[in-house]
């Protein structure tokens, strides 16, 4: 046998917290999300009060190769900025023609997706539900639960890369706001085409 062998990697993820004792997560606080929320006044007021942790996720250090599969968990904490639910920054993949799968472990949320042509897709996360993010779609996790964190496990091609800049500059076309009965999806007043 001449096949090179590499060891299998076992990583433990907690089903409720999403956290792994084996790695250090990357953390995004409110101060890392300047300009991303629609209500600027509410953002500044909340930041003055406390620079809360909005989400964290794992970069498992998988080689950036087409033959590899990057994976990890994403944990988005409950809360709102004004009426807008806590969310991740969101991104396109640098290699636009790559997809991703998210499996909801716990919590309740939404995956907001849009492609460069302006098609918008929204899928709900409930535990046990997998969301397939098609190639070419930017994606953002949004926690719509009043208290519980939204925990997902994700996997994508190792060479996909991350383009955060496009969303940082333009935003998503739609935003998700809290209502008395749940949530509503509305046009993003700050979107720049
Ligand atoms: Mn992605």
py3Dmol code that shows the C-alpha trace and the ligand (Angstrom):
import py3Dmol

protein = """\
ATOM      1  CA  UNK A   1       0.000   0.000   0.000  1.00  0.00           C
ATOM      2  CA  UNK A   2       1.400   3.374  -0.983  1.00  0.00           C
ATOM      3  CA  UNK A   3      -1.534   5.547   0.132  1.00  0.00           C
ATOM      4  CA  UNK A   4      -0.352   8.214   2.547  1.00  0.00           C
ATOM      5  CA  UNK A   5      -2.207   7.945   5.810  1.00  0.00           C
ATOM      6  CA  UNK A   6      -3.295  10.783   8.058  1.00  0.00           C
ATOM      7  CA  UNK A   7      -4.775  10.385  11.506  1.00  0.00           C
ATOM      8  CA  UNK A   8      -8.495  10.865  12.006  1.00  0.00           C
ATOM      9  CA  UNK A   9      -9.303  13.859  14.162  1.00  0.00           C
ATOM     10  CA  UNK A  10     -11.890  13.634  16.913  1.00  0.00           C
ATOM     11  CA  UNK A  11     -13.321  16.856  18.265  1.00  0.00           C
ATOM     12  CA  UNK A  12     -15.906  17.132  21.004  1.00  0.00           C
ATOM     13  CA  UNK A  13     -18.680  19.752  20.722  1.00  0.00           C
ATOM     14  CA  UNK A  14     -21.226  20.324  23.455  1.00  0.00           C
ATOM     15  CA  UNK A  15     -24.737  19.911  21.988  1.00  0.00           C
ATOM     16  CA  UNK A  16     -26.233  22.670  24.122  1.00  0.00           C
ATOM     17  CA  UNK A  17     -23.450  25.253  24.357  1.00  0.00           C
ATOM     18  CA  UNK A  18     -21.745  24.427  21.033  1.00  0.00           C
ATOM     19  CA  UNK A  19     -18.399  24.881  22.747  1.00  0.00           C
ATOM     20  CA  UNK A  20     -15.437  22.559  22.356  1.00  0.00           C
ATOM     21  CA  UNK A  21     -12.963  21.837  25.144  1.00  0.00           C
ATOM     22  CA  UNK A  22     -10.386  21.038  22.446  1.00  0.00           C
ATOM     23  CA  UNK A  23     -10.084  24.470  20.779  1.00  0.00           C
ATOM     24  CA  UNK A  24     -10.289  28.201  21.418  1.00  0.00           C
ATOM     25  CA  UNK A  25     -13.256  29.850  19.658  1.00  0.00           C
ATOM     26  CA  UNK A  26     -13.033  33.141  17.770  1.00  0.00           C
ATOM     27  CA  UNK A  27     -15.212  35.762  19.448  1.00  0.00           C
ATOM     28  CA  UNK A  28     -17.163  38.684  18.008  1.00  0.00           C
ATOM     29  CA  UNK A  29     -18.382  41.328  20.398  1.00  0.00           C
ATOM     30  CA  UNK A  30     -20.774  44.221  19.833  1.00  0.00           C
ATOM     31  CA  UNK A  31     -17.795  46.532  19.188  1.00  0.00           C
ATOM     32  CA  UNK A  32     -16.720  44.261  16.288  1.00  0.00           C
ATOM     33  CA  UNK A  33     -20.086  44.886  14.564  1.00  0.00           C
ATOM     34  CA  UNK A  34     -20.017  48.677  14.140  1.00  0.00           C
ATOM     35  CA  UNK A  35     -22.164  49.738  11.201  1.00  0.00           C
ATOM     36  CA  UNK A  36     -23.836  46.331  10.811  1.00  0.00           C
ATOM     37  CA  UNK A  37     -27.058  47.029  12.751  1.00  0.00           C
ATOM     38  CA  UNK A  38     -29.780  49.272  11.340  1.00  0.00           C
ATOM     39  CA  UNK A  39     -30.460  51.293  14.516  1.00  0.00           C
ATOM     40  CA  UNK A  40     -27.220  53.249  15.055  1.00  0.00           C
ATOM     41  CA  UNK A  41     -28.502  55.061  18.160  1.00  0.00           C
ATOM     42  CA  UNK A  42     -29.518  51.802  19.827  1.00  0.00           C
ATOM     43  CA  UNK A  43     -26.109  50.330  18.930  1.00  0.00           C
ATOM     44  CA  UNK A  44     -24.181  53.211  20.511  1.00  0.00           C
ATOM     45  CA  UNK A  45     -26.397  53.202  23.626  1.00  0.00           C
ATOM     46  CA  UNK A  46     -25.915  49.469  24.130  1.00  0.00           C
ATOM     47  CA  UNK A  47     -22.171  49.675  23.521  1.00  0.00           C
ATOM     48  CA  UNK A  48     -21.900  52.391  26.198  1.00  0.00           C
ATOM     49  CA  UNK A  49     -23.651  50.066  28.614  1.00  0.00           C
ATOM     50  CA  UNK A  50     -21.763  46.851  27.820  1.00  0.00           C
ATOM     51  CA  UNK A  51     -19.688  45.454  24.962  1.00  0.00           C
ATOM     52  CA  UNK A  52     -21.518  42.111  24.976  1.00  0.00           C
ATOM     53  CA  UNK A  53     -20.379  38.921  23.257  1.00  0.00           C
ATOM     54  CA  UNK A  54     -22.637  38.468  20.198  1.00  0.00           C
ATOM     55  CA  UNK A  55     -21.272  35.230  18.762  1.00  0.00           C
ATOM     56  CA  UNK A  56     -18.344  32.858  18.673  1.00  0.00           C
ATOM     57  CA  UNK A  57     -17.260  30.133  16.300  1.00  0.00           C
ATOM     58  CA  UNK A  58     -14.452  27.698  15.649  1.00  0.00           C
ATOM     59  CA  UNK A  59     -11.826  27.810  12.949  1.00  0.00           C
ATOM     60  CA  UNK A  60     -10.517  24.262  13.165  1.00  0.00           C
ATOM     61  CA  UNK A  61      -7.394  25.053  11.162  1.00  0.00           C
ATOM     62  CA  UNK A  62      -8.262  22.706   8.284  1.00  0.00           C
ATOM     63  CA  UNK A  63      -5.893  23.268   5.316  1.00  0.00           C
ATOM     64  CA  UNK A  64      -7.411  25.619   2.690  1.00  0.00           C
ATOM     65  CA  UNK A  65      -7.552  22.933   0.010  1.00  0.00           C
ATOM     66  CA  UNK A  66     -10.364  21.803  -2.288  1.00  0.00           C
ATOM     67  CA  UNK A  67      -9.910  18.273  -1.021  1.00  0.00           C
ATOM     68  CA  UNK A  68     -10.461  19.282   2.609  1.00  0.00           C
ATOM     69  CA  UNK A  69     -13.674  19.947   4.567  1.00  0.00           C
ATOM     70  CA  UNK A  70     -13.715  22.837   7.019  1.00  0.00           C
ATOM     71  CA  UNK A  71     -16.134  22.473   9.930  1.00  0.00           C
ATOM     72  CA  UNK A  72     -17.009  23.693  13.385  1.00  0.00           C
ATOM     73  CA  UNK A  73     -19.783  25.146  15.499  1.00  0.00           C
ATOM     74  CA  UNK A  74     -21.224  28.637  15.577  1.00  0.00           C
ATOM     75  CA  UNK A  75     -22.857  30.065  18.716  1.00  0.00           C
ATOM     76  CA  UNK A  76     -24.992  33.203  18.379  1.00  0.00           C
ATOM     77  CA  UNK A  77     -26.248  34.597  21.681  1.00  0.00           C
ATOM     78  CA  UNK A  78     -29.776  35.893  22.246  1.00  0.00           C
ATOM     79  CA  UNK A  79     -30.492  39.600  22.310  1.00  0.00           C
ATOM     80  CA  UNK A  80     -31.395  42.589  20.174  1.00  0.00           C
ATOM     81  CA  UNK A  81     -29.933  45.904  19.080  1.00  0.00           C
ATOM     82  CA  UNK A  82     -32.997  48.127  18.933  1.00  0.00           C
ATOM     83  CA  UNK A  83     -35.546  45.825  17.289  1.00  0.00           C
ATOM     84  CA  UNK A  84     -32.943  43.897  15.280  1.00  0.00           C
ATOM     85  CA  UNK A  85     -32.026  40.440  16.542  1.00  0.00           C
ATOM     86  CA  UNK A  86     -28.455  39.469  17.374  1.00  0.00           C
ATOM     87  CA  UNK A  87     -26.737  38.038  14.334  1.00  0.00           C
ATOM     88  CA  UNK A  88     -23.417  37.122  12.826  1.00  0.00           C
ATOM     89  CA  UNK A  89     -21.622  39.498  10.501  1.00  0.00           C
ATOM     90  CA  UNK A  90     -22.293  37.198   7.546  1.00  0.00           C
ATOM     91  CA  UNK A  91     -20.130  36.634   4.490  1.00  0.00           C
ATOM     92  CA  UNK A  92     -19.817  35.465   0.918  1.00  0.00           C
ATOM     93  CA  UNK A  93     -17.268  32.783   0.161  1.00  0.00           C
ATOM     94  CA  UNK A  94     -14.257  34.108  -1.726  1.00  0.00           C
ATOM     95  CA  UNK A  95     -14.703  31.172  -4.061  1.00  0.00           C
ATOM     96  CA  UNK A  96     -18.315  32.109  -4.777  1.00  0.00           C
ATOM     97  CA  UNK A  97     -19.202  28.731  -6.325  1.00  0.00           C
ATOM     98  CA  UNK A  98     -18.972  26.911  -2.997  1.00  0.00           C
ATOM     99  CA  UNK A  99     -21.830  25.856  -0.744  1.00  0.00           C
ATOM    100  CA  UNK A 100     -22.118  25.133   2.966  1.00  0.00           C
ATOM    101  CA  UNK A 101     -24.297  23.081   5.260  1.00  0.00           C
ATOM    102  CA  UNK A 102     -25.457  24.136   8.726  1.00  0.00           C
ATOM    103  CA  UNK A 103     -27.106  21.728  11.138  1.00  0.00           C
ATOM    104  CA  UNK A 104     -29.004  23.245  14.065  1.00  0.00           C
ATOM    105  CA  UNK A 105     -28.067  21.616  17.374  1.00  0.00           C
ATOM    106  CA  UNK A 106     -30.094  23.857  19.672  1.00  0.00           C
ATOM    107  CA  UNK A 107     -31.911  27.166  19.872  1.00  0.00           C
ATOM    108  CA  UNK A 108     -34.090  28.843  17.266  1.00  0.00           C
ATOM    109  CA  UNK A 109     -33.010  31.165  14.517  1.00  0.00           C
ATOM    110  CA  UNK A 110     -32.862  32.036  10.868  1.00  0.00           C
ATOM    111  CA  UNK A 111     -30.324  31.700   8.105  1.00  0.00           C
ATOM    112  CA  UNK A 112     -30.525  34.794   5.905  1.00  0.00           C
ATOM    113  CA  UNK A 113     -29.055  34.248   2.434  1.00  0.00           C
ATOM    114  CA  UNK A 114     -28.703  36.359  -0.693  1.00  0.00           C
ATOM    115  CA  UNK A 115     -26.835  36.036  -3.969  1.00  0.00           C
ATOM    116  CA  UNK A 116     -25.159  38.839  -5.921  1.00  0.00           C
ATOM    117  CA  UNK A 117     -28.173  39.057  -8.262  1.00  0.00           C
ATOM    118  CA  UNK A 118     -30.397  39.935  -5.290  1.00  0.00           C
ATOM    119  CA  UNK A 119     -32.296  36.705  -4.698  1.00  0.00           C
ATOM    120  CA  UNK A 120     -33.018  36.391  -0.966  1.00  0.00           C
ATOM    121  CA  UNK A 121     -33.673  33.104   0.839  1.00  0.00           C
ATOM    122  CA  UNK A 122     -34.558  32.641   4.498  1.00  0.00           C
ATOM    123  CA  UNK A 123     -34.571  29.282   6.288  1.00  0.00           C
ATOM    124  CA  UNK A 124     -35.545  28.623   9.882  1.00  0.00           C
ATOM    125  CA  UNK A 125     -33.213  26.873  12.282  1.00  0.00           C
ATOM    126  CA  UNK A 126     -34.802  24.479  14.761  1.00  0.00           C
ATOM    127  CA  UNK A 127     -32.912  21.643  16.472  1.00  0.00           C
ATOM    128  CA  UNK A 128     -32.455  18.751  14.065  1.00  0.00           C
ATOM    129  CA  UNK A 129     -32.985  20.937  10.987  1.00  0.00           C
ATOM    130  CA  UNK A 130     -30.224  21.180   8.377  1.00  0.00           C
ATOM    131  CA  UNK A 131     -29.967  24.269   6.166  1.00  0.00           C
ATOM    132  CA  UNK A 132     -28.133  23.934   2.872  1.00  0.00           C
ATOM    133  CA  UNK A 133     -26.636  27.246   1.767  1.00  0.00           C
ATOM    134  CA  UNK A 134     -26.381  27.062  -2.032  1.00  0.00           C
ATOM    135  CA  UNK A 135     -23.262  28.136  -3.897  1.00  0.00           C
ATOM    136  CA  UNK A 136     -23.064  31.923  -4.502  1.00  0.00           C
ATOM    137  CA  UNK A 137     -25.202  32.884  -1.476  1.00  0.00           C
ATOM    138  CA  UNK A 138     -23.944  35.103   1.335  1.00  0.00           C
ATOM    139  CA  UNK A 139     -25.156  33.802   4.688  1.00  0.00           C
ATOM    140  CA  UNK A 140     -25.841  35.191   8.160  1.00  0.00           C
ATOM    141  CA  UNK A 141     -27.159  33.425  11.282  1.00  0.00           C
ATOM    142  CA  UNK A 142     -29.808  35.301  13.285  1.00  0.00           C
ATOM    143  CA  UNK A 143     -30.955  34.294  16.772  1.00  0.00           C
ATOM    144  CA  UNK A 144     -34.709  34.922  17.200  1.00  0.00           C
ATOM    145  CA  UNK A 145     -35.066  33.165  20.583  1.00  0.00           C
ATOM    146  CA  UNK A 146     -35.591  35.482  23.581  1.00  0.00           C
ATOM    147  CA  UNK A 147     -33.006  33.788  25.800  1.00  0.00           C
ATOM    148  CA  UNK A 148     -31.292  30.698  24.352  1.00  0.00           C
ATOM    149  CA  UNK A 149     -28.172  30.674  22.192  1.00  0.00           C
ATOM    150  CA  UNK A 150     -28.456  29.459  18.593  1.00  0.00           C
ATOM    151  CA  UNK A 151     -26.008  26.588  18.076  1.00  0.00           C
ATOM    152  CA  UNK A 152     -25.169  25.221  14.631  1.00  0.00           C
ATOM    153  CA  UNK A 153     -22.606  22.815  13.242  1.00  0.00           C
ATOM    154  CA  UNK A 154     -21.281  23.826   9.813  1.00  0.00           C
ATOM    155  CA  UNK A 155     -19.160  22.278   7.053  1.00  0.00           C
ATOM    156  CA  UNK A 156     -17.838  23.738   3.790  1.00  0.00           C
ATOM    157  CA  UNK A 157     -15.062  23.146   1.231  1.00  0.00           C
ATOM    158  CA  UNK A 158     -11.649  23.873   2.715  1.00  0.00           C
ATOM    159  CA  UNK A 159     -10.676  26.294  -0.048  1.00  0.00           C
ATOM    160  CA  UNK A 160     -13.913  28.374   0.054  1.00  0.00           C
ATOM    161  CA  UNK A 161     -12.342  31.388   1.777  1.00  0.00           C
ATOM    162  CA  UNK A 162     -14.298  34.218   3.450  1.00  0.00           C
ATOM    163  CA  UNK A 163     -15.318  37.551   1.953  1.00  0.00           C
ATOM    164  CA  UNK A 164     -16.591  39.677   4.860  1.00  0.00           C
ATOM    165  CA  UNK A 165     -15.866  42.986   3.108  1.00  0.00           C
ATOM    166  CA  UNK A 166     -18.797  42.932   0.688  1.00  0.00           C
ATOM    167  CA  UNK A 167     -21.355  42.584   3.502  1.00  0.00           C
ATOM    168  CA  UNK A 168     -19.469  45.064   5.719  1.00  0.00           C
ATOM    169  CA  UNK A 169     -19.707  47.618   2.913  1.00  0.00           C
ATOM    170  CA  UNK A 170     -23.139  46.929   1.434  1.00  0.00           C
ATOM    171  CA  UNK A 171     -25.048  45.008   4.114  1.00  0.00           C
ATOM    172  CA  UNK A 172     -27.714  42.424   3.356  1.00  0.00           C
ATOM    173  CA  UNK A 173     -30.760  43.541   1.366  1.00  0.00           C
ATOM    174  CA  UNK A 174     -33.074  42.412   4.167  1.00  0.00           C
ATOM    175  CA  UNK A 175     -32.987  42.687   7.954  1.00  0.00           C
ATOM    176  CA  UNK A 176     -34.979  40.812  10.611  1.00  0.00           C
ATOM    177  CA  UNK A 177     -36.810  42.778  13.310  1.00  0.00           C
ATOM    178  CA  UNK A 178     -38.677  41.656  16.426  1.00  0.00           C
ATOM    179  CA  UNK A 179     -42.450  42.090  16.513  1.00  0.00           C
ATOM    180  CA  UNK A 180     -45.030  41.383  19.235  1.00  0.00           C
ATOM    181  CA  UNK A 181     -45.761  37.987  17.703  1.00  0.00           C
ATOM    182  CA  UNK A 182     -42.277  37.012  16.494  1.00  0.00           C
ATOM    183  CA  UNK A 183     -40.317  38.613  13.681  1.00  0.00           C
ATOM    184  CA  UNK A 184     -40.654  40.403  10.373  1.00  0.00           C
ATOM    185  CA  UNK A 185     -38.299  40.582   7.404  1.00  0.00           C
ATOM    186  CA  UNK A 186     -38.023  44.095   5.967  1.00  0.00           C
ATOM    187  CA  UNK A 187     -35.870  45.986   3.470  1.00  0.00           C
ATOM    188  CA  UNK A 188     -32.551  47.138   4.952  1.00  0.00           C
ATOM    189  CA  UNK A 189     -32.719  50.947   4.990  1.00  0.00           C
ATOM    190  CA  UNK A 190     -28.896  51.068   5.009  1.00  0.00           C
ATOM    191  CA  UNK A 191     -28.395  48.685   2.089  1.00  0.00           C
ATOM    192  CA  UNK A 192     -26.096  50.072  -0.591  1.00  0.00           C
ATOM    193  CA  UNK A 193     -26.272  48.438  -3.977  1.00  0.00           C
TER     194      UNK A 193
END
"""
ligand_1 = """\
1
MN
Mn -19.622 30.294 5.010
"""
view = py3Dmol.view(width=600, height=400)
view.addModel(protein, "pdb")
view.setStyle({"model": 0}, {"cartoon": {"style": "trace"}})
view.addModel(ligand_1, "xyz")
view.setStyle({"model": 1}, {"stick": {}})
view.zoomTo()
view.show()
